[in-house]
Amino acid sequence: MSLSVVIVGGLHADARRSAVARLLADVPGSVVLHHDLETAPAGTVVRTVRDAGGLLAVGEAPLVNDCACCALREDLVPELRRLARDGRTRLAVVELWDSVEPKAMAEVVTAGGLTVTGVITAVDPALVLPYLGNGDDLAERGLAAAATDQRTVADTFARQLEYAPVLAVADSPEADDEDRELLSQLHPTARQVPIADDRSFGGAAGHPAEQVHAGEVRALRDQDGPEATAAGPADGRPLSALARAALAGFDVEAAAAAQHPACALLPAEADAHGVATFVWRRHRPFHPERLYAALEDVTCAAARSRGRFWLADRPDTLLHWDAAGGALCVESAGPWLAALPDAAWDMIPPVRRAAAALDWHPEHGDRCQHLVFTSPGLDRDGLARLLESCLLTDAEYAAGRDAWKRLPPAFDSLLEV
């Protein structure tokens, strides 16, 4: 029996655990592998393996360079290979700890020669806006994966949400139409699957696979002999929609390309139930000082904004815009294709060349402003005026690139130049 691996993550822990319990209940021969990073301050990461009946095995992995997430990476593939060799496990559900992001883990598992058949982020619609608006550092919430972890709750949640092609959606009585619309606009291409389906299932609360009791952990630690796994017999029941999504297949390279700022498939214009997505596209470059002065207002104008942009004083550099929770990250994503010699194009992935061709400008090539803002109560007109005021004026634009490059380099501090 070949081993399929599905990665289930998300900061919405209750929804994540419900999704995992759903998979264990629905897929015969499935187990869940979980690394608890909360124990990292004690110097180890606790690994548990369980099935629908309860805890099967427990072990510990030492920290790697004082990094709990690094320990997870080092320990995950060997454990999955052990399950594969055992031959009794059909599906290994990798339940990520709260702040672990699925992209890195999917790439680690694939590089280890194993087959990732699905990546799922579990979401409670009622919590989307509160988490997206939470600018707290993960460290402040006890969720940092390493001593050097500087991520925030908002940007971590946004990446977890936007990477996964499948969203396992909890049936939340607190969620309203605005919450569900915000989720849809943030990731319009995702397949949303209810965690509970039309068959009888009581949710994760009280499920034997849900709780790892301290007594069970101690008992397993005291046992001699190899850790065991168990596979349940097929019972003929049809798989739930969530289980089918977990086994549908996953392309790691395509998922990475979909997140790259040069070719990301960003959301389109939308407006429903009080939530709007505003797409702003221009080919004229930004004046660095005026944009820098407006950063706070632009960043706080929407719950989530992302995209790519260019500055007049850095005409060859593709810049990535990534904002959530009132915090903005600006990073260089390498050169624009138009800045590269023709000979270098053969080394560029086809998906990026295709994305550039769709937005090619006769003068500037693929250089462009492509920013997308999603939020309840979005002031499209005010935001558009603010962004327009940050572009080069007609006179500045007519002065040409040599003059542009002499403009004050206002973004040097953000880009650590």
C-alpha positions as CSV (number, residue, x, y, z in Angstrom):
1,M,0.0,0.0,0.0
2,S,1.5,3.4,-1.0
3,L,1.5,6.2,1.5
4,S,-0.4,9.4,0.7
5,V,0.5,12.5,2.8
6,V,-1.9,15.3,3.4
7,I,-0.8,18.5,5.3
8,V,-3.4,20.1,7.5
9,G,-2.5,23.5,9.1
10,G,-3.9,26.7,10.3
11,L,-3.9,29.0,13.3
12,H,-7.6,28.3,13.9
13,A,-6.7,25.3,16.1
14,D,-10.3,24.1,16.8
15,A,-11.1,24.0,13.1
16,R,-7.8,22.3,12.3
17,R,-8.4,19.6,14.9
18,S,-11.9,19.1,13.7
19,A,-10.6,18.6,10.1
20,V,-8.0,16.1,11.3
21,A,-10.6,14.2,13.2
22,R,-12.9,14.1,10.2
23,L,-10.1,12.6,8.0
24,L,-9.2,10.0,10.6
25,A,-12.9,9.0,10.9
26,D,-13.4,8.8,7.1
27,V,-10.2,7.3,5.7
28,P,-9.5,3.7,6.8
29,G,-5.9,3.1,7.6
30,S,-5.1,6.8,8.3
31,V,-3.0,8.2,11.1
32,V,-2.1,11.7,12.2
33,L,1.5,12.8,12.9
34,H,1.8,15.9,15.0
35,H,4.8,17.8,16.3
36,D,4.0,19.9,19.3
37,L,6.3,22.9,19.3
38,E,4.9,24.2,22.6
39,T,7.5,22.1,24.4
40,A,10.4,23.8,22.6
41,P,11.4,25.9,25.7
42,A,12.2,22.6,27.4
43,G,14.6,21.8,24.5
44,T,12.6,19.2,22.6
45,V,9.6,18.9,20.2
46,V,7.1,16.2,21.2
47,R,6.0,13.9,18.3
48,T,2.7,12.0,18.5
49,V,1.1,9.5,16.2
50,R,-2.5,8.6,16.6
51,D,-5.4,7.1,14.7
52,A,-9.2,7.4,15.2
53,G,-9.0,5.2,18.3
54,G,-6.4,7.2,20.2
55,L,-2.7,7.6,20.7
56,L,-0.4,5.1,19.1
57,A,3.1,6.4,19.7
58,V,5.0,9.3,21.1
59,G,8.6,10.4,20.8
60,E,10.8,13.5,21.1
61,A,13.0,15.3,18.7
62,P,15.7,17.7,20.0
63,L,15.8,21.3,18.8
64,V,18.1,22.1,15.9
65,N,20.0,25.3,16.3
66,D,17.5,26.4,19.0
67,C,14.7,26.2,16.3
68,A,11.7,24.1,16.9
69,C,10.5,24.3,13.3
70,C,13.9,23.1,12.2
71,A,13.5,20.1,14.5
72,L,10.2,19.4,12.9
73,R,11.8,19.5,9.4
74,E,14.5,17.1,10.5
75,D,12.1,14.6,12.1
76,L,9.1,14.7,9.8
77,V,10.4,12.8,6.7
78,P,12.0,9.9,8.7
79,E,8.8,9.4,10.5
80,L,6.8,9.4,7.3
81,R,9.2,7.0,5.7
82,R,8.8,4.7,8.7
83,L,5.0,4.8,8.2
84,A,5.5,4.1,4.5
85,R,7.8,1.1,5.2
86,D,5.3,-0.3,7.7
87,G,2.8,-0.7,4.8
88,R,-0.3,-0.5,6.9
89,T,-1.0,3.2,6.7
90,R,-3.0,4.5,3.7
91,L,-3.0,8.2,4.6
92,A,-0.6,10.1,6.8
93,V,-2.2,13.3,8.0
94,V,0.5,15.8,9.0
95,E,-1.2,18.1,11.5
96,L,1.0,21.2,11.7
97,W,1.4,23.1,14.9
98,D,-0.4,26.5,15.0
99,S,2.1,28.8,13.4
100,V,3.9,26.4,11.1
101,E,3.3,27.3,7.5
102,P,2.3,24.6,5.0
103,K,4.5,25.7,2.1
104,A,7.8,24.8,3.8
105,M,6.5,21.5,5.0
106,A,5.0,20.5,1.7
107,E,8.3,21.2,0.0
108,V,10.2,19.2,2.7
109,V,8.0,16.2,2.3
110,T,8.2,16.2,-1.5
111,A,12.0,16.7,-1.4
112,G,12.1,13.6,0.8
113,G,10.6,11.5,-1.9
114,L,7.1,11.2,-0.5
115,T,3.8,12.0,-2.2
116,V,1.8,15.0,-0.9
117,T,-1.7,14.5,-2.2
118,G,-3.3,17.5,-0.5
119,V,-2.6,20.7,1.5
120,I,-5.5,21.9,3.6
121,T,-5.9,25.0,5.8
122,A,-8.7,24.8,8.3
123,V,-10.6,28.0,8.9
124,D,-13.3,29.3,11.1
125,P,-15.0,32.0,9.0
126,A,-15.9,34.0,12.2
127,L,-12.2,34.3,13.0
128,V,-10.8,35.4,9.6
129,L,-11.1,39.1,10.2
130,P,-9.9,39.1,13.8
131,Y,-6.8,37.0,12.8
132,L,-6.1,39.0,9.7
133,G,-6.2,42.2,11.7
134,N,-4.0,40.9,14.5
135,G,-0.6,42.6,14.2
136,D,0.8,40.9,17.4
137,D,4.1,39.2,17.0
138,L,3.9,35.4,17.3
139,A,6.3,35.5,20.2
140,E,3.9,37.7,22.2
141,R,1.3,34.9,21.8
142,G,3.6,32.0,22.6
143,L,3.5,30.9,19.0
144,A,7.0,31.6,17.7
145,A,8.7,28.7,16.1
146,A,12.2,29.9,16.9
147,A,13.9,32.6,19.0
148,T,14.4,34.6,15.8
149,D,10.8,34.3,14.6
150,Q,9.6,37.8,13.8
151,R,6.4,36.9,12.0
152,T,3.0,38.3,13.1
153,V,-0.3,36.6,13.7
154,A,-1.8,38.3,10.6
155,D,0.9,37.7,8.1
156,T,1.3,34.0,9.2
157,F,-2.5,33.5,8.9
158,A,-2.6,35.1,5.5
159,R,0.1,32.8,4.1
160,Q,-1.5,29.7,5.6
161,L,-4.8,30.7,4.0
162,E,-3.5,31.7,0.6
163,Y,-1.1,28.8,0.0
164,A,-3.6,25.9,0.4
165,P,-5.8,25.0,-2.6
166,V,-8.4,23.5,-0.2
167,L,-9.9,25.3,2.8
168,A,-11.6,23.1,5.4
169,V,-14.4,25.4,6.7
170,A,-15.8,25.0,10.1
171,D,-19.6,25.3,10.7
172,S,-19.4,28.4,12.8
173,P,-22.7,29.8,14.2
174,E,-20.9,33.1,14.9
175,A,-20.0,33.6,11.2
176,D,-22.2,35.9,9.0
177,D,-22.3,36.6,5.3
178,E,-19.6,39.2,5.6
179,D,-17.2,36.7,7.2
180,R,-17.9,34.1,4.5
181,E,-17.5,36.7,1.7
182,L,-14.2,37.9,3.1
183,L,-12.9,34.4,3.1
184,S,-14.0,33.9,-0.5
185,Q,-12.5,37.1,-1.7
186,L,-9.2,36.5,0.0
187,H,-8.7,33.2,-1.7
188,P,-11.2,33.0,-4.6
189,T,-9.6,30.0,-6.3
190,A,-9.6,27.8,-3.2
191,R,-12.0,24.9,-2.9
192,Q,-14.0,25.4,0.2
193,V,-15.0,22.1,1.9
194,P,-17.2,21.9,5.0
195,I,-15.6,19.9,7.7
196,A,-18.9,18.3,8.6
197,D,-20.8,16.6,5.8
198,D,-24.2,15.1,5.5
199,R,-23.3,12.0,7.4
200,S,-23.5,11.8,11.2
201,F,-20.4,13.3,12.8
202,G,-20.3,15.0,16.1
203,G,-17.3,17.3,15.4
204,A,-13.9,17.1,17.1
205,A,-14.9,17.9,20.6
206,G,-14.6,14.8,22.7
207,H,-13.2,12.7,19.8
208,P,-10.7,10.2,21.1
209,A,-8.2,11.4,18.5
210,E,-8.5,14.9,19.7
211,Q,-6.9,14.8,23.1
212,V,-3.5,13.5,24.1
213,H,-3.6,12.9,27.8
214,A,-0.5,13.2,29.9
215,G,-1.0,9.7,31.4
216,E,-1.1,8.2,27.9
217,V,2.1,10.1,26.9
218,R,3.9,8.9,30.0
219,A,2.8,5.3,29.5
220,L,4.0,5.3,25.9
221,R,7.3,6.9,26.9
222,D,7.8,4.1,29.4
223,Q,7.1,1.3,27.0
224,D,9.9,-0.7,25.4
225,G,10.0,-1.8,21.8
226,P,9.2,0.0,18.5
227,E,6.4,2.4,18.1
228,A,3.3,0.9,16.5
229,T,0.8,2.1,13.9
230,A,-2.6,0.7,13.1
231,A,-4.7,0.7,10.0
232,G,-8.4,0.2,10.2
233,P,-10.3,-2.1,7.7
234,A,-12.2,-0.6,4.8
235,D,-15.9,-0.4,5.7
236,G,-17.3,0.4,2.3
237,R,-18.5,3.9,3.2
238,P,-18.0,6.6,0.6
239,L,-15.3,9.2,1.4
240,S,-16.4,12.6,2.5
241,A,-15.6,15.7,0.4
242,L,-12.8,16.6,2.7
243,A,-11.2,13.1,2.4
244,R,-11.5,13.2,-1.3
245,A,-9.8,16.6,-1.3
246,A,-7.0,15.2,0.9
247,L,-6.3,12.5,-1.8
248,A,-6.9,14.6,-4.9
249,G,-3.3,15.5,-5.6
250,F,-1.0,18.4,-5.1
251,D,1.6,20.1,-7.3
252,V,4.4,21.7,-5.1
253,E,6.0,23.6,-8.0
254,A,2.7,25.1,-9.2
255,A,1.8,26.1,-5.6
256,A,5.1,27.9,-5.2
257,A,4.7,29.7,-8.5
258,A,1.2,30.8,-7.5
259,Q,2.7,32.6,-4.5
260,H,5.6,34.2,-6.3
261,P,5.0,38.0,-6.6
262,A,6.0,38.0,-10.3
263,C,3.3,35.5,-11.4
264,A,0.9,35.2,-8.5
265,L,-2.8,34.8,-9.5
266,L,-4.1,37.7,-7.4
267,P,-7.8,38.1,-6.7
268,A,-10.0,40.0,-9.1
269,E,-12.4,42.9,-8.4
270,A,-15.3,42.0,-6.2
271,D,-17.9,43.7,-4.0
272,A,-20.5,41.8,-2.0
273,H,-21.9,41.6,1.5
274,G,-20.0,44.7,2.6
275,V,-16.6,43.3,1.5
276,A,-14.7,44.6,-1.5
277,T,-11.6,43.7,-3.5
278,F,-10.0,46.6,-5.3
279,V,-7.4,45.9,-8.0
280,W,-5.1,48.8,-8.9
281,R,-2.9,48.5,-12.0
282,R,-0.6,51.2,-13.5
283,H,2.6,51.2,-15.5
284,R,4.0,54.5,-14.4
285,P,6.6,54.1,-11.5
286,F,6.1,55.4,-8.0
287,H,8.0,58.4,-6.6
288,P,9.9,56.8,-3.7
289,E,9.5,59.6,-1.2
290,R,5.8,60.1,-1.8
291,L,5.0,56.5,-1.6
292,Y,7.1,56.1,1.5
293,A,5.3,59.0,3.2
294,A,1.9,57.3,2.3
295,L,2.8,53.8,3.5
296,E,0.9,53.8,6.7
297,D,-2.3,55.2,5.1
298,V,-2.1,52.7,2.3
299,T,-1.3,49.7,4.5
300,C,-4.1,50.5,7.0
301,A,-6.6,51.1,4.2
302,A,-7.4,47.3,3.9
303,A,-7.3,44.2,6.0
304,R,-5.2,42.5,3.4
305,S,-3.2,43.9,0.5
306,R,-0.6,42.2,-1.7
307,G,1.0,42.4,-5.1
308,R,4.1,43.8,-7.0
309,F,5.3,47.3,-7.7
310,W,8.2,49.4,-8.9
311,L,10.0,52.5,-7.8
312,A,11.4,55.1,-10.1
313,D,14.8,55.0,-8.5
314,R,15.0,51.2,-8.7
315,P,13.6,50.6,-12.2
316,D,15.1,47.1,-12.6
317,T,13.9,45.7,-9.2
318,L,10.6,43.9,-8.8
319,L,9.3,44.7,-5.4
320,H,6.8,42.6,-3.4
321,W,4.1,44.2,-1.4
322,D,2.6,42.1,1.5
323,A,0.5,43.7,4.1
324,A,-1.8,42.3,6.9
325,G,-2.7,43.4,10.4
326,G,-1.6,47.0,9.7
327,A,2.0,45.8,9.1
328,L,3.7,45.9,5.7
329,C,6.6,43.8,4.4
330,V,8.4,45.1,1.3
331,E,11.0,42.8,-0.3
332,S,13.0,42.6,-3.5
333,A,11.8,39.7,-5.6
334,G,14.7,40.0,-8.1
335,P,14.8,41.7,-11.4
336,W,11.9,42.4,-13.8
337,L,12.2,40.3,-16.9
338,A,12.6,43.4,-19.0
339,A,15.8,44.2,-17.1
340,L,17.4,40.8,-18.1
341,P,19.4,40.1,-21.2
342,D,17.7,38.0,-23.8
343,A,20.1,35.1,-23.1
344,A,18.8,34.9,-19.5
345,W,15.2,34.3,-20.5
346,D,15.8,30.6,-21.3
347,M,16.5,30.1,-17.5
348,I,13.2,31.7,-16.5
349,P,10.3,29.3,-15.7
350,P,7.6,29.3,-18.4
351,V,4.9,30.3,-15.9
352,R,6.7,33.5,-15.2
353,R,7.4,34.3,-18.9
354,A,3.7,33.7,-19.5
355,A,2.7,36.0,-16.7
356,A,5.0,38.8,-18.0
357,A,3.7,38.4,-21.5
358,L,0.1,39.0,-20.3
359,D,1.1,42.4,-18.8
360,W,3.8,43.5,-21.3
361,H,4.1,47.2,-21.9
362,P,5.8,48.5,-25.1
363,E,8.1,50.8,-23.1
364,H,8.4,49.3,-19.6
365,G,8.0,45.6,-20.4
366,D,6.7,43.7,-17.4
367,R,7.3,46.6,-15.0
368,C,4.0,47.5,-13.4
369,Q,2.0,48.4,-10.3
370,H,-0.3,45.5,-9.5
371,L,-1.7,45.9,-6.0
372,V,-4.8,44.2,-4.7
373,F,-6.7,45.3,-1.5
374,T,-9.4,43.3,0.2
375,S,-11.4,44.4,3.2
376,P,-14.8,45.1,4.6
377,G,-15.8,48.8,4.3
378,L,-13.0,49.5,1.7
379,D,-12.8,53.1,0.5
380,R,-11.9,52.4,-3.1
381,D,-12.0,56.0,-4.3
382,G,-10.0,57.3,-1.5
383,L,-7.4,54.6,-1.9
384,A,-7.2,55.1,-5.6
385,R,-6.6,58.9,-5.1
386,L,-3.9,58.2,-2.6
387,L,-2.1,55.7,-4.8
388,E,-2.3,58.0,-7.9
389,S,-0.7,60.8,-5.9
390,C,2.3,58.6,-5.3
391,L,3.1,58.1,-8.9
392,L,5.5,60.3,-10.9
393,T,4.0,63.4,-12.2
394,D,4.0,64.1,-15.9
395,A,7.0,66.4,-15.5
396,E,8.9,63.8,-13.4
397,Y,8.1,61.1,-15.8
398,A,9.2,63.1,-18.8
399,A,12.6,63.7,-17.2
400,G,13.6,60.0,-17.9
401,R,15.3,57.2,-16.2
402,D,18.6,58.9,-15.5
403,A,16.7,61.6,-13.5
404,W,14.5,58.9,-11.8
405,K,17.6,57.1,-10.4
406,R,18.7,60.3,-8.7
407,L,15.6,60.6,-6.7
408,P,16.1,60.2,-2.9
409,P,16.2,56.4,-2.1
410,A,13.5,56.5,0.6
411,F,13.1,52.7,0.7
412,D,16.7,51.8,1.6
413,S,15.9,51.2,5.2
414,L,13.0,48.9,4.4
415,L,15.0,47.0,1.9
416,E,18.1,46.9,4.2
417,V,20.4,48.4,1.5
